[in-house]
Amino acid sequence: MQDKGMRRYIENAPVEVQDFIYEGNIIEAAKFLMNNLGMSPGEAYMKVKKWRAEMSARFPEELPPPPPYYLGRIIIWATLITMLLAGVVAFIIISNSK
């Protein structure tokens, strides 16, 4: 891993996302996009994957190895389950308050 001051960045991606990519933390990069740019989990993962590929092509010696292929599915399923549970809890609270 290299010092943040020595990193090179592509122009079309947020620096914060690229820092997460340099650290090998694809999940946090996708969460950043979902929370700050309002992207869906799938859209965020695909964008991070695209930017990682672009960074890897331009700076191949600077990035950690790519994450497993199933990581995007984990992000999507975790988000959907969390949303489903939040909906169930909200329904229970609302139905008990009447």
C-alpha positions, 0 to 999 in steps of 0.5 A, a space after each residue: 500500500 502506498 502513501 496517500 500523497 503518492 497516489 495517482 488519480 483518474 479525472 472522472 471519479 471522486 478522490 474519496 472513492 479512489 482512495 477506497 479502491 487503493 485500499 482495496 475497500 470496494 464495499 466502502 467505495 460503493 457505500 460512499 456513492 450510495 450515500 453521497 450521490 444517491 446511487 442504487 447498490 447495483 449502480 454504485 458497484 458497477 461504477 466502482 468496478 468501472 473506475 477500478 478497471 480504468 485505474 488498473 489500466 492506467 496505474 497497474 502497479 499501484 492497485 491491490 488485487 481485484 476483489 472476488 467477483 461475487 462482492 457486488 451480489 453481497 452488497 446488493 443482497 445486504 442492502 435489500 435485506 436491510 431495506 426489507 427489515 426496516 420496512 417490516 419494523 416500520 410496519 410493526 411500529 405503525 400497526 401497534 401505534 393504532 
